Amino acid sequence: MIVHGLEQARAAAAAAAGLNRPMRIQSAPGAAGFAGPAWFAELVAAARRAQPDAEIEAVLDCGDSPGAVLAGLRRGIETVRFTGPAAARRKLAAIADASGARLEWCPTRALDLDGEDNPMAAVGAWLSGRRTDPPPRSDDDADRALARRRDRRNLAEVQDAEPGDAEKWE
């Protein structure tokens, strides 16, 4: 599931726990650059605290920024996604492996919860196979999503998040 905030992450974790299914909480594309690894690590930690029985893998999308990958690894994110050059990818994969993490470079099929009125129901339908394709997005949806992402980029304090800070930005 691609989540954009704490409410969506908690709803996704609750749906996965209710169905006893493992799941991936993924950041939005490039989120390491505009929201920061610290924010994402705390968002996932809060979802795990809310649903301690849920099996959750965190995936931080770092875009083409090697620095964001390294910051994500320092924060303990278990899977980071990097879309930059292959030479950098090989080096970053070795660093991730040495730290017990994983680097991926191809986006995986996921349900983007941006714009979902009922994220928990959407996740439940996705995990149970009743919903197999993400819904088509209108241009208005894409414009709203882009505006929200721009707003998030302006939250400079997110880059320096401390444990427990995720709730401050919801």
N, C-alpha and C positions, 0 to 999 in steps of 0.2 A: 504494500500500500504506500502510495506517495502521500505524505502528510505535510501540512503547512502550518500546523499549530498544535498546541497541547490538547485541545478538545478532540481533534481528529486522532491524535496518537492514543489517547485514552480510550476512545470509542473503538479503534481498531484492535487494541489489546483486549478489551472486554469481549468483543465479538470472537476473537481467536480463542480466548480462554473458554468462552461458553461453548464453542464447538470442539474444544480440545484439539486445535490445529496449530501447528507452528506457522509463523508468519514473519515477513520482512517489513520493517518500518523503514521506508526510504525517504530521503529528503527530496525536495524539488531539485530539478536540474540546476547545478551550479550553486546550490544553497550554501556550501562552505564559504563561498566568496561574499555573499550578502547577509547571511544570518550568522555564520561562524560555527566552527566545530564545537565550541563550548556550549553554545545554545542547543545544538542538536544533541550532544551527549546528555545534557540535562533533560531535554524533552523526552528522550528514550528512557532515561533513568526514572523519570516521573511516571511514565506509562508502565514501566516494570513494577514500580512500587504500588501503583493502583491495581495491578493484576499480577501478583507474584507467581501465580501458576501458569501464566502465559509464556510460551516459548517464543522469544522475539529476537530476531537478528536485526541489528542496526546497519543501514547502508547510507553513508554520507556521500553525496555527489559533489565532487570537487572540481568539476569541469576540467579545464586544461591547466590548472594551477598546481604545480608540484609542491609549492609552499603550503597550500591548503591540505594536500594529502598528508604531508608531514605533521601539520598541526592536528589533523584528525587522528593520526596514529598516536601522537603524544597524549591526546585526550582519551585514548582507549577505545575508540570506535573500532569494532571488529572487522568491518568491511568498508573499504573506501573505493569510490569509482573515479577513474581518471581517464579523460578523453584526449589527452595531449599526445605528443610524439612517441613513437615506439621506443626510441632509445631511452627517453626519460621513464617510460612505462616499465621497461626491464629493470632499471635501477630501483624504481619505487617498489616494484613487486618484490625484489630481494629484501628491501628494508622492511616492508610489511611482513613478509614471511619470517624474518628474523625477530620481529616483535610479536609474533603469534597472531597476526592479523592477515587479511586477504585483500588483494587489490583486484578489482575487476575493471574492465574497460568497455564492455558492451552493455548498453541499457537492457534491462530485463523487462518482460511484460508485467505491467503492474496497473492497478486501479488507482488513478489520481483522485484523491478525495476533495480537491479544490472545487468548490461550488456544490458539493453534495449537501442536500438538506438534512439527511439522516445518515451520517457516516457509519454508524454502527450497523444499520440495516444493509447498507451498500457493501460493507466488509463481509457481513454474514452471507449475503447472496453470492459474493465473489468466492469466498472460501468453500462454500457448499456446492459450488458449480452451477447455481441457478443464474448466475450472471457471468458471462464469459468474455465479453468485449467491453472495454471502456465506452461510455456513451459518447456520441459525437459532440464536439464542442462547437458552439456558434462563435462568430467573430466577437460578439458582445462578451461572451464568457472569456475568450482569450484576452480581450482588452482589460476586463476586470482583474484577471489573474496577473497580467503584466503590471497593472497599477499597484496591486498588493505587493508584488515582488519589489517594485521600486520603493514603496513605502518601507519595506523591511530593510532594504539597503541603507536607509537613513538612520537606522537604529544602531549607532556606533557603539553604544554601551553593550550591545549583545556580544560583541567580539570579546569582551572581558568578563563574561558571565561566570558566576560562582555557583557551586551546588545550591539548589533550591531556587535559583533565579528564574526558571522557566515560567512560573506562575505570574511573574511581574509583567510579562509581555503578552499575556492572553487577555 
